Amino acid sequence: MAASAKSFLADAGYGEQELDANSALMELDKGLRSGKLGEQCEAVVRFPRLFQKYPFPILINSAFLKLADVFRVGNNFLRLCVLKVTQQSEKHLEKILNVDEFVKRVFSVIHSNDPVARAITLRMLGSMASIIPERKNAHHSIRQSLDSHDNVEVEAAIFAAANFSAQSKDFAAGICNKISEMIQGLATPVDLKLKLIPILQHMHHDASLASSSRQLLQQLVTSYPSTKMVIVTLHTFTLLAASSLVDIPKQIQLLLQYLKNDPRKAVKRLAIQDLRLLANKTPHTWSRENIQALCESALHTPYDSLKLGMLSVLSTLSGTIAIKQYFSSAPGTAATTARSLDLVKLAQECCYHNNRGIAAHGVRIMTNISASCQEKDLLPLEQDAVFGIEALLVLCSQDDSPVAQATLKITLTCMVKLVKSRPHLSQSVVESLLTQLHSAQDAARILMCHCLAAIAMQLPVLADGMLGDLMDLYKLIGRSTTDKKQELLVSLATVIFVSSQKALSSEIKTVIKQQLENASNGWTAYRIARQASRMGNHDMARELYQSLLTEVASEHFYFWLNSLKEFSHAEQCLTGLQEDNYSSALSCIAEALKSYHKGIASLTAASTPLNPLSFQCGFVKLRIDLLQAFSQLICTCNSLKTSPPPAIATTIAMTSGNDLQRCGRISNQACMKHSMEEFRNLATRYGDLYQSSFDADSATLRNVELQQQSCLLISHAIEALILDPESASFQEYGSSGTAHVESEYERRMMSVFSHVLEEVESLNRKYAPVSYLATCLCDAVIALLKVPLSFQRYFFQKLQSTSIKLALSPSPRNPAEPIAVQNNQQLALKVEGVVQHGSKPGLFRKIQSVCLNVSSVLQSKSGQDYKIPIDNMTNEMEQRVEPHNDYFSTQFLLNFVILGTHNITVESSVIDSNGIVWKTGPKTTIFVKSLEDPYSQQVRLQQQQGQPPSQQQQQRTAYSRF
């Protein structure tokens, strides 16, 4: 709690006055110039916060130059503070513009007579290696300091050498022999050798350097068999192989050899740790022989701690392609059978081991084998995996210790994975979970509820008969007084909502509300209401939001809850829709729209500048427009039925070649065409909302995608049935993606989609009357609206936060003031940007590159019209830049030949690691005033006065320089 409060205060800048960048820097500069050491130190350590708040080069450059001055003239303690600031702000170093000046001020201390000052300087240079990798004077100083007689200086030189070796190929090649001599030299103490050896992990810049380093490490492993030397050398060996890639198979064999033959437990533990690293990094390089050797070692070791380590490596490999390679040798050979049996035998042995960690890894291996290898001879493993999971479930659910809970998490994850790959096992697994839920500890119950919800979201396995047990348990928890009670109420309510997504009975609602009134706080009730909204139980959600309205202290929270209540009420209105009763459908939609309009007004009032609720407003506005479009379509279809086209309408349409004639009256034709265009427009807007939601979770994005598909479906149905039945194609609208359904909402929507498509396709072939076609359209609309809308996580909660901050130069002092540019010159517009993250960067997707689009529009023209080439009239440019340490920079050259004021717009969008473009913004605008250059102005004035220009002037024109 204290830590979270501390981070909150740090984020909010508590106790600090809000200053602009220059004022903040001047404030810190005042502290640096103070005569008191304490104030100077305080000013130095506040710099990282300044960099975080204003992460642009112009400020960072000035700040680092000031810090370099402090480093040059201050004492060793101040230098140490500057060093720590530099190391903390490593990602901002590349924004230093005057690198030479910065290095010069720092480097001057290397000539000090004080070895501690020299050591701090070496560490400072090492920390700056990313921006000065090829500075020869720094290389020379590090080389010299390695021969120093002062231990502090030598250790600092080793630190700097390691950092420069990682960055500079030349330095690595030059220092390799020196390091080799020092390591092999008899005069070098052993503890120093242990510090020198890790430098060799960076000798991977070319094959020959990596090869010579491997040879040296091989000699060291055999020459120095002491435990510490072997551990350090083997680990360096592994890191070098992982970076150079070519020697990984050899390294795996070497580590397995040490694991099998070396009697020392410390060496075996190191070998296991490095094998796990290689299993995570390059599982495809593991051969069957490697996995077999590891299985044999695990079977024969008497130590549980080593067996646990080996099984963790095998469980990592079992979830990758390595397990398929292991089972994919030619069938029927004796060797294959033995290999297969060894891994399976090990997993079966370990599933019931008295050490929970070993049992968990055994279960994970069995689950991964069952999930990834679908061959018939491995089918009996399913039952083994289920029995192992159930045994661990019984064991861990009775214990609330952290170790037991961690094991239970692994077990339940395996359960979800097994059920997903083998759906026929789901019923027995769920029954065992429900049985165990009654006798489990509260901490275990929460995890088991999450598992039940995850399984039930994928497969409808929770039958109505199970609801009685869940409700009894809910009442029991409501009466308990444990500290996990609130969390458990939420988890169990979620399972109940998932298991009864069609509709909650009044009895269930009464029980839930009763327990909430007796036992919960407002936050628990809100979380349960939020889950009800996600699962489509809007009636329950509305009642809970209503009860919470008077429980909040802020008006923003009041408006937020009020908007949620109205949205839930609107969706509840739509549950009363009935097929074939279109007039009641129109009144239901009208009632829903009324509540939605009230809700959007509350939602707008709930937004703040820091939390504008842009996704929520966009989603709700689209829902309102979609309901209005549905209402309009039903009205148009009713009009078609009450005023059907004449019997010869089809003949007239064929004769005239205008398919719209099939609709009869002109008004009907226009309305149908308008409806189709409206639905296509809505689909485009849903696509834009999808593209702007970079931080949304996959379930929310899938929800938006389903709304978009429903719009496309209706527009396609209108076209295929009424407007253009001849050219309608059904291939592209096939039911794709049904195999990867993630929720009950998606399952029901996909079912409606496929049903509507089948109906439309069959009617399209029959040439049915237009009134019958209109009935089909209305049924499609009602079928879509009867599926309760799911408000997904991103509507309530933002787990990932990513934003881009742009800075343009040149920029005017006053935003409304234009920048003056002569029309015969080009403007070099520099665009810099910083990517800012929340507490969980890259949780759902990461930024691969940033796309910058610059365009200019002429706002007002001044002066005479000239015949200007069309290319010079507009600027439309696009560049892609990859951020480095969350910073990017690029330049654009813009022409402003036409005199007047131009509006320049710079818009950024991001491209993720899958190559998908997301329109995240922001959009920045500046004004440029294009002025006539003095020479052209002089020539024009002379021409107006009737003076012919001189011969020299005739040879020059305004555009000659281009």
N, C-alpha and C positions, 0 to 999 in steps of 0.2 A: 504493500500500500504506500509505504514511504517512497519507494523507488518510483512508482507511477506518479505520485504527487510531485516528486522532484523533476521528472521529465516534463510533466505538464507545465510547471513553473518555468522550466528552461525554454519550452516551446513558446510560451506566452510572453517571454521576456519580462517576467514579473520583477518589479523593482527597478526596471530600466525605462527611461523616457524614450518614446518612439522618435528616432531621429532619422534624417535622410543620410545617404551614404557619406557625403562630404563632412557633415556635422559629426557623425559618429567617428570618422577617421581623425578629425581634428581633436575630438575629445580624448581619443587614445594617444594621439601625438603629444597632447599636453601632459599625460601621465608618463610618457617616455622621457620627456624633457625634465621631469621632476628631479629634485636633488635627493629624494628619499628612495632607497633601494626597494622598499616594500611597494611603493606606488608604481615604480617602474615595472616590477615583476607582475603586479596586478594588471597593468596595461598590456604587457606582452601576452599573458595567458588569455586575455579576452579577444585576441585577434581571430582564433578559429571561428568564434561565434559571428564575428563581423563578416568573414569570408562566406559563411553559410547563408547569411542574410542578404549580402550583396555580391553574388558570385561572378562579377564581370571583370574583365582584364584591367580596365583603367584604374579601378580601386585596388585590386589585388597587386598590381605592379607597384603602385605607390606604397602600399602597406609593406610589401616585402623589402623594398629599398630602405624603408625606415627601420625594419627589423635587422637588416644587414648592417646598418650604421650602429645599432645597439650592439650587435655581435662584435663589430670591429673595435669599439671603444669601451665596452662594458667589462665587468669582471666575469669569472668563470660561471658563477651561478646564473647570471643573466644569459650568458651564452647557452647554458644548458636549457634554460626556459625557451630560448629562440629555437634550439634544436628540437625540443618537444613539439613546439608549434609547427615547425616545418614538417615533422613526421606525421603529425595529425592532419595537416593540410596538403598531403602529398598530391591529391588529385587536382589541386589548384595551381601546382607549380608551373605547368605548361602555359598558364595564362600570363606569366611574367614576360613583359615585352622587352625590358632592358636586361637580358640575361647576362651580358658581358659585365655590366656595371654591378649587378648583384653578386656575381661570382668574384669579381675583383675585390669587393669590400670584404667578403667572407674569407677569400683566399689569403688576404694579407696577414691573417692571424697564424698561418701555417709556419711563418718564420719566427714565431715567438720562442723565447728560451724556456717557457713553461711547458713541460710535456703534457700536462692535463689540457691546457689550451689547444695544443696541437691535436690531442686525441679528440676533443670536441669538434674541432674543425674537420678532422677526417670523417667523423660520423656525419657531420653536416654535409660534406661533399658526397658521401655515400648515399645520404637521403635525397640528394639532388641529382643522382646518377641518371634519372630518366630524362632530364633536360640538358645534361652536359656529358653524354656518354663518350664523346671522342676528344675531350679536353686533355691534351698531352701533359700539361703541367700538373693536373690532378693525378693522372696515371703515374707520373714520375714521383710525386710526393708519397703516394701509397706504396710504391715499390721501395722507396727509401725508408719509410717508416716501418716496413716489415723487418728491417734489420736493426731497429732501435733496441736499446737495452732496457727501456721502460715497458713493463708489462701492459699498463693501461693504454699506451700508444700503440703497441703491437696488436692488442685486441681490437682497437678502433680501426687500425689498418686492415685487419682481417674482415671486419664488418664492411668497410668501404670496398675492399677487393671483391667480396661476394656480390655486392650490389652492382658494381661496374661490370663484372663478368657476365651478369645476367643481361646487361643492356648492350655491351660493346663486344663485337666479335674480335676486333683488333686487340683490345685489352685482355680478353680471355686467352687468345693465342699467345700473347706476350708473357702473361703471368703464369701460364700453365707449368712451364719448366721451372720457374722460381719456386712455385708451390711444391712441385715434385721434389726438388732438391731439399727444401726445408723439411718435408715430411720424412724423407729417407735419411736426412742428416742425423748423425748420432748426437750432435750438440743440442738439437731441438728437444725440449722437454715433452713428455707424453701428453700432458694436458693441452699443450699448444698444438700438438699434432691432431688431437681430437677436434680442435676448433678449426684447423686448416682443411681437414678432409672434406667437410661439407661444401667448400668452394667448388670442388670438382663436379658437383651436380649441375653447374651452369655451363659446363664445357660441351654444349650440344649444338654449337652454331654451324659446324660442318662435320662430315663423316670422319675425317682423319683425326680431328681434335677429340671427338667422342670416343673413337677407337683407342687412341693413346691414353685417354683418361681411364677407360675400362681396363686396359692392361695394367696401369699403375694400381688401380683398386684391387685387381686380381692378385697382384704381388703382395699388396698390403694384407689382404685377407689371409694369405698363407704365411706371410712373414711375422705377423703380429697376432697370435691366436688368443690374446687376452679378451675377456668378455666385452669390455667397453669398446675396444678397437674393432672387434668383429661387428658389434651392433651398429656403430657409427658408419663403418665402411659399407656394410650391407645395405643400410638405409640410403646412403649416398648413391650406391650402385643402382638401387631401385628407382630413385628420383631421376638419375641420369638416363636410365633406360626408358622411363615413362616420357621424358622430354624428347629423346632422340628417336623413339618408336621402333627402330629396326631391331633392337636387341631384346625386346620384351619376352619372346619365347625362351631365349637363353636364360634370362633373369628368373623367369618362373621356375625353370628346371633347377637353377642354382638354389633358390629359396626352398624348393621342395626337398632338395638334397640336404640342406642344413636342418630342415624340419624333421627329416627322418633320421639323420645320422648324428647330429650334435646333441650331446646329453644335457646341455645347459638349458634350463627352462627360460631364462631371459632371452637367449638367442632364438629359441623356438617361438616365444611370444612376438619377438621382432619380425621373424619370418612370416608369421600369421598376419600381423598388421600390414606388412608390405604386400602379401598376397591379396588381402582384402582391397588394398589400394588399386592393384592391377586388375582385380576382378571388376571393380567399379568403372575403371577407366577404359579397359580394353578386353571385354569378355570374349570377343570373337577370336582372340589369339590363344585361348586355352584349348589344347587338344584333348582328345579322349584320354590319352595316357596321363596327362597332368591331373585331370579330375579323378582318374582311377588311383593314382599315387596318393592324392589327398584323402580319398576315401579309406585307403588301406591304413594310412597314418592315424586317421580318426578312429578306425575300428580297433587299432592295437594300443592306443595310448591309455594309460591307467589314470591320467589326471583329468578331472572334470573341467578345469579352467582351460586347458589346451583343447580339449574336445569341443568346448563351447566356441572357442575362436575358430577352429577348423570348420565347424558347422555353420558359423556365420558367413564364412567365405563361400561354402557350398550353397547356402540359401540365397546369397547374392547371385551366384552363377545360375541357380535354378530358375531365376526369373528373367534370364536373358537367352540369347540365341545359343549359348554354350550348351544348354541342356538338350537342345534338338540335335546338335552335333554329336553329343554323347550317345544318343539313342539311334543315330542314323546310319550306323555301319551296316554292312551287308547282313541281312537276316539269316539266322540259322547257324552262324559260326559259333564255335564253343567260346571263343574270346568275348564275343558280344554278350552272350548269355551271362558269363561271369561278371563282366563289367556292369551290366544292367542290374544283376542281383546285388552287387556290392553296394551301389548307391541306395537301392531300394531297401536292402537289408539294414544298412546304417540308419536310414530314415525311420524304418519300422522299430528298430531297437530304441531309438532316441525318443520316439513319440510318447513312450511311457516311462521316461527316465525320471528319477526323483528330483533332479535339478530342473526347475521350471524353464530356465533359459534354454537349456539343451532340448527339452521337450518342445518348446515353441519353435525352435529352428527346425526340428524334425518334422513338425506339422507343416511348416511353411514349405519345406522341400517336397513333401508328399502332395501338398496342394498345387504347387507350381508344376510338378510332373503331371498330375491329373489334368490340370488346365491346359498345358501346352502340348502334351503328347496324347493324341486322341486314338492311338492304335488299340486294337482289340486286346492284345496280350497285357495291356496296362490297365484295362478296365477294373480288375479287382482292387486296384490301388484306391479307387474312389471310396470304397467302404472303409479301407484302412485310414484314409484321410479323415472321413467323417467320424470314425470312432476315436481317433486321436484328438480331433477338435473337441468332441463332446467330453472326453476325459479331462482335458485341460480346462474346459469351461467349468466343470464341476469343481475342480481343484482351486481355480483362481477366483471364482465368484464368492467363495466363502472367506476370502482374505482381503482386507482393505489396505495392505501395505503397498508402498509405491512400486516395489518390484513385481508383486502379483498383478497390479493394475497395468503395468507396462506389458507383461506377458499376455494379459487378457486382451489388450489392444491388438497385439499381433495375431492372437487366435481369432478374434472377431473379424479382423481384416481378411484373414485366410478364409473364413466362413463366407464372407460376401463374395470374394473372388471365386470360390468353388461353386457357389450357387449361380453366379453369373455365367460361368462356363458350362456347368451341368445343371440346367434348370430342374430336371426330374428329381434332384436331391432336395429341393427347396422345402417341400412339405415336412419331411422328417426333421430337417435342421431347425425349422421354425418352431415345431412342436417341442423339441428339446430346449430351445431358448425360452419359450414361454413357461415350461415346467420349472426351469432353473430360476426364472425371474422372481418367483415367490420367496425362495429361501436365500437369495443372494444378498450380499452387503449393498448398502446404498450406492457407494462409489461404483461398484460393479454394475448395479442396475442401470445407472445412467448410460454407461458404455453399451450395455446390452440393448437398451431402448434405441440408441443411435443405430446399432447394427440392424435391429428389427425394421426400423424406418427405411434404412438404405436398401434392404432386401425387398421390402414391400413396395418401394418406389419403382423397382425394376420389374417385379413380378407380383401379380395380385394373389398373394398366398395367404393373406390374413382373412380367414373366413369369418362370417358373422358369428359363428359359434364361439370364436376366440374372444369376441368383444366383451362377453360376460366376465371372463377371467381378468381382462384388462381393467374393467370398471371396478371390480372388487379390489384389485390392487391399488387403484387410484384412491378409493375411499380409505384404504388402510394407510396409505402414505399421508393423506390429508390429516389423519389423526396422530401421526408420528411427530416427534420433536427433534429430529436429527438436523445437523447443519447442512446436509445435502438435500434437504426437503424441497427447497424452491427449484433447484436445478432439475430434480427428479420429476416434479409436477410438470415442468415444461417438456421434458423428454417423453414422458408417458402420454401427455396430451398430443404430442406430435404423432406418436404411433397410432393413437386412437383416430386422429384426423386422416392419416394415411390409409388406415384400414377401412374407414367408412367415408370415402370421398364422394360417393353419390349424394348422400344426405345424412345429416346427424339427426337421430331421433330425439324427441323432446326429453326423454328420460336421461339420455347421455348429456345433453346440454344442462339439464338441471343439476346433475351430479357434479359436472365440471365447475359450474358457477358457484355451487354450494361450497365446494372445497376451496375455491379461490377466495370467497368471502371470509371463510373461517381461518384460512391458513397462509394466505399469500400477501406479498406486498404488491404495490402498483407495477413495479418493473416486471415481475413474474406474469401478471395479467397481460401486460403489453406484449411480452414475448409470445405468450400463448395466442393472443389475438393475431399477432404477426404470422404465426405458423398457420392459423386458420385461414388467413388471407392467401397464403401461399398454396394451401391445399384446396382452395375453392369453397370452404365452408363460410360463406359471407354472412349468413344469418348470425352465427355464433360470434364472428368477428365484430359485427356491428354492435351487438349488445355489450361486448367487452369494451370497445372503444367509447361507447356512450357512458359506461360506468367510470371510465378513466378521465373524462373531460374535466371534472372538478378537482382532480388530484394533482394537477400540474401547476407550477408557480409562474411559468413564463407564458406570455401571450403567444409567442411563436410556437411553443409546444401545444398550446390549446388549439391554435388554428390547424396545426399538423394533424392532431388527433381528430379534430372535427372533419377535416377533409377525408381522412381514412374512413370515418364513420359514414360519410355521404357516399363515398365510392362503394363501400360494402353494401349500403342500402340500394344503390343503383343496380349493382350486380344481382342482389337478392330479388329485385323486381323482375329480372330477366328469367329467373327460374320458374316463373309462372306461365311461360310460353307453352302453347299447345299447338300441335300440328292441325292443319286444316281450319284453324280459327284465326284468320288474318286480321280481323278488326281488333280482337283482344291483343294480338301481337303488337299492333300499332300503338295501342294505349299503354302496353307494358314498356315499349321502347321510349315513348314520350315521358313516362314516369321516371324511367332510368335516366334519361337526358336531363330532366329537371334536377335530379339529385346530383348528377355529374357537374352541371353548371354551378350549383351551390358549392360543390367540393373543390372545383378549380379556383373559385374565388377565395376559399379558405387556404388552399395550397399556395396561391400567390402571396397571400398575407403572411404565410409561415416562412417564406424564403427570406434570406438575409444576404448582404453582399458577400459574406464569407461562405455561405452555403446557399447558392441560388436555386437549388432543386431543379436544375435544368432538365435532367433525364425524366424526373417524375412529371414535370409540367408537359414535356414533349409527349410522353407516353399517354397521359390522360387526354390531352388535346386530340391526339390521333384516335383514341378510343371514342371520343365524342363525335368526331367527324365520321368515323366508321359506322356508328349507330345511326347517325343522320342519313348516311348513304344507304344503309339497309332499309331504313324507314321510307326513303324516297323510292327505292326499288320496289318495295311491297306496294306502295301507292300506284306506281306505274303499271305493275302487273295487275292490280285490281282494275285499273283503267282499261287495260287490254281485255280483261274478262267481261267488264260491263259494256264495253264498246268494241266488240271483236271486229277484225277486218272482214271485208266481204268474202264470199266463197271463192271468188275468182282472183283473190289477192295474189296467190302463188303464181297463177298464170300471168298476171300483170307484171309481177316481179321478174319472171323469166323472159317475158317479151321485152320489157324495158331495160333489162340487165341491171336493175337496181334492187338488190335484195331487201333494202329497207321497206320496199312496198309491201312486203309480207306482213308488216306490223299494222297496215291499214292507214289510219289518219296520220297526217304530218306530225301532229303533236306527240303521238306515241312513238313515232320514229325518232324524233329529236330527243325525247326523254330517255329512250333506251340507249341511244348513242351517248348521251350525256352521262348516264349511269355507268356505262362501261369505262368512259374516260375518267370518271370520278374514282372508280376503284383502282384503275391503273395509277392514277396520281397518288392515291393513298399508299399503294404498294411502294412507289418511289420514295414517299416520305418515310415509310417504315424502314426502307433501305438506308436513308440518310440518318435516321435515329440509330440504326445498327452501327453504321460507320463512325458515328460520333461517340460511341460507348466503348472506348478502348479499355477502360478499367472494369467493365462488367464481367461477371462470372459467366461460364458457358451456359448454365441453365437460363439465365436472363436473356442472353443473346438468342438462345434457341426459341424462347417465348416470343421475342420480337419477330424472329424469322417465321414462326407459325402464323402470327398475325398478318405478316406480309403475304404468305402463301394463301391465306384465306381470301385476301383481296384479289390476288391473281386468279384464284379459282373461280370466284364469282364473275370477274370480268371475262374470263375464258368461257364460262357457262353462257353468259349473255351473248357472246359472239357466236359460240357454237350452236346455240339453240335458235336464236332469233335474227341476229344481224348478218352473219356470214356462215351458214352451216356447211356450205360446199367446201370451203378451204380450211375448215377446222382440223387441226392435227392433235392427236391424243398421245403421241409418243413421248413428248417432253414432259408430260404431266403424270408419268407413271408413279406408282407408290414407292418411291425410293426412300431409303433410310429407315424403313419400318423395323429392320433388324436391330437398330441401335437406339431403340426408344428408351429414354431415361426417366420418364415420369408418367403417372396416370393421365395427367392433362394432355401430354403429347400423344399418348396412346389413343385417347378418345378423339383428339383432333385429327390424327392420321386416319382413324376409322371413318370419321365423317368425310374427310377428303376423298378417300377411296370409294365410299358409297355414292357420293355426289358425282364423281367422275364416271362411275359405272352407269348411273341413271342418265347422265347427259349423253354418254356415248351411245347407249341403247336408243334413246329418243332421237338422237341425231340420225340414226339409220332408218327410223320408222316414218319420218316425215309426218309427225303428229300435228294436230291443230295448234295454232298459236296460243289459244287460251290454256291448253294442257301444258304447253311449254312454260307459260307464266306461272302455273301452279307448281311446276318442278322447281323453278327459281325461288319461289317463296318458301318451299319446303327446305331448300338448301340453306337459305338465310336462317330459318328457325332452328335447323339442326346445328348450325354453327353457334348460334346464340345460346342454345341450351347447354353447351359445354361451359361450366363455370370458369370464368377468367381466373388465371393464377397470377397474383402479384408476386413476382420472384424477388430473390434476395437483394438485388441491386436497387430495387425500389425503396428498400428500407435501410440498407447497410452497404457501405463502400469499403471493401476489404483492401483494395489496391487503389492507390492514388498517384496519378502521373500528370504533371503539367509542364508546359514549356513557357519559358519567359524569353522574350525577344528584346534585343537592343539594336537600334539602327544608328549608324553614323554616316554622314553628318546628321545631327538632329537639331532642330531649332530650340532656342531657350523657352519660347512659348509655343505650345502645341498648335495653336491656330495660325502661327506666323509661318509664311512660306520660306523655303531656302532659295536663295538667288543663284541662278546658273545662266551663263551666256549660251545663246543658242548654237554657237559654233563649237561648243565643248561638250564632252560627255561627263555625266555625273557618275562617280565611283561610289556606289552604295554598298557599305559594309553591313552585313547582317550577322549578328552574334546571338547565340542562344544558349540557355542553360536548361537542362532537363531536371525537374525537381520531383522527388519521390516522397511517398508517405512512409509509414513504418514497415510495410512489406513490399519492397520493390520487386517487380517481375513475378508476382504471385501467379497471375493468369497468363500474361504475355509480356515480352520484352521488346524494347525499341531496338530495331536493327539500324535504321537510318531515318533521317528527317528530310522530308521533301518541302522545299521552299519555292513558292510561286510568287513572282513579282509582276504586277501589271500596273500600267499607268493610264489614266483617262484625262482628256483635256476638259477642264471645267469651264474656263472662260478664256476667250481668245482676245488678244489685243494686237493692234497694228493691222497692216495690209495682208491680204491673202496672197500667198506665193504658191507657185506650182511646186509642191514638195513631193518627192518620191513617196509612194504609199508605205514603204518599209519604215520611213522615219516618223510616221504619224503616231504609231503606237509602240508600246513596249510590253512584250509578253514573254517572260522567261521563267524557266524552271530548273532548279538544281537539286541534286540529292547529296546530302552530306552525312557521314557517319559520326555520331557523337563519340568523343573520347573522354573518359572520366566525366560524362554527363555535360560536356561542353562542345559546341560546334561553331564554326565561323566560315563565312564565304563572302564573295563579292560579286556585284552585278554592275555592268556598264550600261548606262541608260542614256538615250538620245532625247533631247527636247528641242527639236528644230523649230516647231511652231511656237510663236511667241504667245505667252499667256500663262495661266495658272494650271498646273497639272496635279492630279491627285494620284499618289503612288500607294498601292496597297500591297502589303507583304503578308501572305498567308502561309501558315505551316501546317503540314499533316505528317503523320508518322507511318513508317512501314515496319511491321513486326518481323520476327524471325521466319515466319512462313510466307513473307512477301505480300501480306494483305495490307492495303492502304486504309488508314483510319483518319478521319477528318476531325482531329482533336482541336485544331486552332493553336494559338490565337491568331487574330487578324489585326495587323497594325497599319495605321495610315499616317502619311506625312504629305505636306504640300510643297510643290516646287514651282517657283516663278521663273519662267524662261525669258531672259532679257536679250535684246538685240545687241550684238557685239559692237564696240565703238567704231571699228573700221567700216562695217556695213552701214552703220547709222550715218557716218560722215559721207559715204558715197551716195546714199539715198538723199541726204540734204542737198548735196551739190547738184544732183540730177533735178531735184525739185526747183532749185534756183536757176536752172538752165545752164550751169557750168559743166562742160564736158570733163570727165575725169582725165587725169594725166595718163601717159602711156604706161607708166609703171603700175598705176592703179588699175588700168584696164586688164593687165595681165593677172592680177590677183582677184579672186572672188571670195565670197564668204565661206565657200566650201572647199577652197583649193587645198587647205591643209589636210583634208580627208581624202 
